[in-house]
Amino acid sequence: MDFENSTGRADVESVLADFDRRKDNLVEFCNKTKTLIEECLKDASIHFQSVQARVKGRDKLKTKYLDPSKNYKNLDDITDLAGLRVITYYEDEVDSVAEIIKREFAIDSDKSVDKRETQPDRFGYYALNLICTHSSRRVLDVQYKKFTNVCCEIQITSILRHAWSEIEHSWYDLKESFPDHIKRRFYRIAALLEIAETEFLDIRKQKADYSRAIAVQVESEVPELLVDPISLQAFVDQEPLVHKLDNVIADLLQLELHDEFPEKTAEMRARAANLAGLKTLRDLRKALKQYEEGIVEYVSRCRSVWHTGPSSTSHLQKGLCIYHLAMMLLAIRGNEVVLEALKSLRINPSSAWNVTGQIAIAQEVMAKYDQLTT
């Protein structure tokens, strides 16, 4: 039972004792809620950097409760005993995350604060802070029943703003006592951070616009369009023959073909094509058509010499036929060229991978299909 003074305010020691009794439940609440938020964001295909969770420390709780500028009466008046932070990559993703949080939790709008709304001459902490409880439907679940009425604060911010808040935190209590020239430098850094955030957003938009423009050129088969990671991503997505060959290779290797085509893979495929002399998409398209059956035969025969090499992976990524086409074309230049190409592609053939045997197969297949097309 809380001890209260004449103002109806609970004694700090009784508040701390109440906190001690609740702490284990708060820890479990944070862990489960963190997992729930991660699963909800993934289900909604929202890209995020991380979700963090913590229970407020006892010393910080005591300091906060005794803050004379506040009017706390008991432990329930403090809404951030359990705190979670969702960190996005960009500022404009904060609202997308907020929509999921508002859908999945009961929000106390009166206590929630949008700290993105600041004075035009102020820089620094920037986040959307939502005061939440689990929804009435969720606490009917036996896993969440024990969390009925447990309140938490969910902060949503970008990774740059998160980094700033971590740095600023150690300054917070003392920064007003520093001389003006130190404080000025402090806020100049915060302003630079905001500029950097804006620049990243603008660059991302320009990158997306450029990728769309290249995709249109690929679709139109613009002559002499160079093979690079951007053009190759569009080519792999659009070219039916790539889709066909990739699926045939996946079936041959009895592995799953992933639908994603990340930039890192596009870079590797483009580099392999360039090393093999396929500098333009016209070159690549022509070679794929010329060696369509040859690529399949090459992969089928190479399974016996790869062993724990390329086939040791659990899945395949799109554009695989382009890599194998490139290796076939490189093979006619000899063992040294192939090994140098593998080094450039950062592929380290295992001791069980018979590179010489692979080269011999590639040269035989190339000779066969060169004759068929002459």
Secondary structure as GFF3:
##gff-version 3
##sequence-region A 1 374
A	DSSP	alpha_helix	12	43	.	.	.	ID=ss1
A	DSSP	beta_strand	50	55	.	.	.	ID=ss2
A	DSSP	alpha_helix	58	65	.	.	.	ID=ss3
A	DSSP	three_ten_helix	75	77	.	.	.	ID=ss4
A	DSSP	beta_strand	82	88	.	.	.	ID=ss5
A	DSSP	three_ten_helix	91	93	.	.	.	ID=ss6
A	DSSP	alpha_helix	94	104	.	.	.	ID=ss7
A	DSSP	beta_strand	105	107	.	.	.	ID=ss8
A	DSSP	beta_strand	113	114	.	.	.	ID=ss9
A	DSSP	beta_strand	128	134	.	.	.	ID=ss10
A	DSSP	three_ten_helix	138	140	.	.	.	ID=ss11
A	DSSP	three_ten_helix	145	147	.	.	.	ID=ss12
A	DSSP	beta_strand	152	158	.	.	.	ID=ss13
A	DSSP	alpha_helix	159	169	.	.	.	ID=ss14
A	DSSP	three_ten_helix	175	177	.	.	.	ID=ss15
A	DSSP	alpha_helix	180	219	.	.	.	ID=ss16
A	DSSP	alpha_helix	229	238	.	.	.	ID=ss17
A	DSSP	alpha_helix	240	253	.	.	.	ID=ss18
A	DSSP	beta_strand	256	257	.	.	.	ID=ss19
A	DSSP	alpha_helix	263	275	.	.	.	ID=ss20
A	DSSP	alpha_helix	281	290	.	.	.	ID=ss21
A	DSSP	alpha_helix	292	306	.	.	.	ID=ss22
A	DSSP	three_ten_helix	310	312	.	.	.	ID=ss23
A	DSSP	beta_strand	315	316	.	.	.	ID=ss24
A	DSSP	alpha_helix	320	331	.	.	.	ID=ss25
A	DSSP	alpha_helix	335	344	.	.	.	ID=ss26
A	DSSP	alpha_helix	355	372	.	.	.	ID=ss27
###
